Amino acid sequence: MLVMRRRAGESVLIGAEIEIEILEVGPTRVKLGIVAPEQLAIARKEVVLTRAENLTASRASDPRVIAWLSGKLAPTRTSETVNSLTVRNNSPKTLANSR
């Protein structure tokens, strides 16, 4: 990695076609201007990394692996849980009194 110091208004040349100019220097940021051939793609590194992660995550997975993971993540329902959620007395009188 090449490390250089530049001040606002100074430039760095990469080859004959790419120029990077320091436009502004702040306490926490540096504003760059880039002159490069139109066919050259320029992107922030975090955007490229996020895109790669999204593409990896969107790839199709084996349905058996998904089912196995779902089984591991799903809470197990015991009869106590089911019974505690079941309304035992559905008479209109009981429902009216509970409101």
N, C-alpha and C positions, 0 to 999 in steps of 0.2 A: 504494500500500500504506500503510495506517495502522499506525504503530508506537506502542505505549503501554507504559508500565511499570505493572505491577500486583504486589502482594504477595499472599502466601497469605491466603485469606479474602476477597479483593476480587473483583469481578465486572465483566464487560463485557456490555452489552446490544446485540444486533443486532436492530433493529426492536423490535416489542412482544412477540414470541413466543420469541426465542432469548436465552438467558442462558449465558454461559461464565464459570465460577467457577474461580479458581486455587486448587486444593486443597493443593498441596504444591510447594515449590521445593527441588530438590537441586542438587548441583554440576554434574550433567550432564543432568538431566531436570526436566521440569515436569509435574505431574499436573493435568489439567483435568477439571472436571465440566461437562457440557453438558445444559441443559434446553431441549428443543425439542419442537415438535408431533410426535406419533407418526407421522404420514404422511411426515415429512421424513427422508430417508435420510442417515445420518451415517457416513462411512467415512474411514479413513486414506488419505492421498494415495497412498502407495506400493502399497496394495492395489488401488486403482483403476487405477494405471498398469500394474501386473503383469497384471491381468485384461485390459486393453486389448492388451497385448503378446501374451498367450496367445491371444486371439481372432484377432489378426492372423496369428500363426504357424500357427493351425489351419485357416486358409482353404485350400481346395483349390488346388493348383498345377497348371499345365499339365504333363502327363506327359512331354512332350518336353523341358521344362526340367529335370525331375527326372532323366531319363535322361542328359542332357548333363552335369549336375553329377555324377552318379554315375560317369560315364566319366572325368571330370576327377579325382575323388577316389580311384578304385580304382587300386591299384598295377598297373603293367604287368608281366605275367608273361613272362619271357624263357625260352628253352629251357634256359639254365643253371639258372635257379631251379627249373624243373620237374624237370630231371635230378637236382639235388641233393636233392630231396625223394623221389625214386623209389627204392624198395628194389630193388636189382638181383638179388640172390641170395635167393630165397625158400625155399631148402632147409631142412628141419627142423634139420639139423646146424648150419648157420650161425646160425639164430635161437636155438638153445639156447646156443651159445657166446657170443652177444652179450649175454646176460642177466647 
